[in-house]
């Protein structure tokens, strides 16, 4: 699409082990503290890189993002149109083991429930109340409910929305486009060369109850393949579900495309298909080289590894 932005970061030579995380692609306007956001993605990398293996590295990195309270996942999740928290999360190992949850309300850390599903059931995706009951039976920590920050934004926007109730459908679509994204995710490579990728989100603010996006779906919100690489995506879930940019990016790596060019090409393809302002992704290859790309205004990214000290990027480069 002519004039659409595309920003590329990298490549970064991270080595082995390696962790790269993102905090969501979007406009990032009105954020009270970018320093808090930067600290959140940095902490996720610190917790991930010391993990015992790829599975543990990935889960601990995403748990840190879910627990930050300043990102749209876990306790920081945005609210549905009727003022509730509904979360999605998923993960995948490089042997194609995968698990995910959709529209869950019970677990504080949906990624832990997704992990349990991946390694203890024959299923890939469980959703809604049945998944919540499973989380409760497993004794997972319960979500504390909407944060004061999320509730205040929901009340403020709902007042404006109701003031124009005569054109509610159009205004609802506008809200949906304005407040999309902020999914969190990670891709990791452990000392033994094993990889994992995943994502977690509160979804789109003011979404319809029951909506499930790309974050629990392999190939869309995340994808990884042994000896090749892994990807985690963020943006407008409906376009990511259809376009499957993570699968596309990893297939490019398999074809021998360098990590930075694969990241750029995946976002460029998505922009051609769906327009701009809808996608960011992080990509890590099996050799420990990483890159990030987006067609939005900003995306917080942090990365570190045995050959690269902790580094963070946030705003679109000029």
Buried (B, 14 or more C-beta within 10 A) or exposed (E): EEEBBBBBBBBBBBBBBBBBBBBBBBBBEEBEEBEEBBBBBBBBBBBBBEBEBBBBBBBBBBBBBBBBBBBBBBBBBBBBBEBEBBBBBBBBBBEEBBBBBBBBBBBBBBBBBBBBBBEEEEEBBBBBEEBBEBBEEEEBEEBEEBBEEBEEBBEEBBEEBEEEEEEEEEBBEBBBEBBBBBBBBBBBBBBEBBBBBBBBBBBBBBBEEEBBBBBBBBBBBBBBBBEBBBBBBBBBBBBBBEBBBBBBBBBBBBEEBBBBBBBBBBBBBBBEBBBBBBBBBBBBBBBBBBBBBBBBBBBBBBBBBBEBEBBBBBEBEE
